Structures are given as structure tokens and as C-alpha cells.
Amino acid sequence: MKQIPAPILTLIAGIAITLISVWYGNHNDLLPVQASVQAPMVDNLFNVMVIIATALFIIVQGTIIYFAIRYRRPKGDDSDGIPLEGNLQLEAFWTAIPAIIVIGLGIYSVDVYRDMGGLAVGHQAMHSPSQISSITGQSEPTLVAEAPSSMVSDTPMLLADAGDMGDIPDPPVANYGFGAAPGSEGNAPDLLVNVTGLQFAWLYNYPDGGMVTGQLHIPVDADVQLNIEAQDVLHAFWVPAFRLKQDAIPGKTTQLRFEANRL
């Protein structure tokens, strides 16, 4: 019987592994039901990782099983194996492939993060006086410098007044988390909820309704923004069906903006 050439066997094995991996990656049912607009983006990334992981698992485990059976020691053979010191081409191959996979997944994950409205760290820097004046519509704000209490009482106070500005808004601090999706920046959310994490509980404050509760209730098909803070230590706000998870950091306000599309 004529033996099938190794390249053809390799091609057949590659096609079979690809079909199995793609099928399982798209039918794994490892995640809960999708309940937000952002969920499919995360699921697509997860499915790609499952496809790659399945293919690698089959290749590695299949190779181990094949060589364990094909090159097992025959009965009565007590000789030493062939001394091998390495294979430069093989080592370069199994180093380059994981590097390419990791870089590709990293680029894809950054795109998903951006499409979901991920905020760059420190994207809202502290405003300078000129920036504040442009917000308030005045030429320049009033700058006041008071002498410390440890100094003598007759120390002068420096005052530069450029006119009546009214109330100057507090400069925004750096924001972390997820904001509006690309194309929706600048649009106000349909519902704003201030979330506070504390030991063994979450508090949800609805500013528009003047209500504080221990349960989060949001409408379907509405743009919701959560401003998340922590009262004591780090907490993690996580709704698996939304595919969104955001840390609550003491002293910092993190943002989570999403749209639920399923009850």
C-alpha cells in the first residue's frame, strides 16, 4: 500500500484542526446570554481567542500523543536515546508564532476597547485658567492667593480680579473606565447613576429621581452612565451579561457607560 506523502497528511490535519477550532470557537456557549450593545464586541474577541486556544491545544496534545505512541520504547530495548541538543529552526518557529498571536490579539483588543468607549488614562486633564475662562465665557478667572495661617496677620493677600465670572466649575479630574462610543461623544446619557461600593454592598444614587437604593434598575435601549466610587477599598462592579467590569477606586471616579438591550 502506497504511503500518503507527509505534506498531504499535514495539509489534511491542518484543514481538520481549522474546521474543528472555528466550529468550537463559534459554538462554545461558555459565556452567559448577551444583554448589552457592547456584549457582542467582547464575545467576538473571546471567540477568536477560543479558536486559537483550541487549535493550539489540539496541535500540542496531538503531537504529544503521536510521539508517545509512535516512538515508544520497544520491549527489550535498553539502549540510550539519540542525543539531541536543540533545533534552531524549530525553536525560532515556536517563538515567532506565539509572538505574532499575542501582538495580533493585543491590537484587536485595543480596537474593541476603543469601540466600546474605553477612556485613555488621564484623558481629562486639569483645566488651566485660560481653559476655564473659555468654558465660562469670561476673559480670565479671578486668581486669589492667601497667606498661610502661620504667617503674620498683616501679610498682604494677592488679588487679581478680571470681572464678575459667576460660579467657576470645579476642574474635572482624570476619568477612567468606559465612556460614550465613538461617534456619540458629547451626547448626554439618558440616565445617570452614581454608584458607591462599600463592604458587602453597593449603593445606587439616581440624581434625577432623588432616590438611593441597593439595587440597580435601568431601562432597556437607553444610554446609561454609571459614575463609580469606592467608600473604603477597591471593589469591582461586574455584570457578566453586559460583558462589562469596572473597578471602584477609593478617591477616584471611574465611569461605565453602556446600553442594555435585553431584560
Summary of the structure (lengths in Angstrom):
residues: 263
radius of gyration: 29.6
end to end distance: 62.2
largest distance: 108.7
contacts: 593
relative contact order: 0.13
helix: 35%
strand: 21%
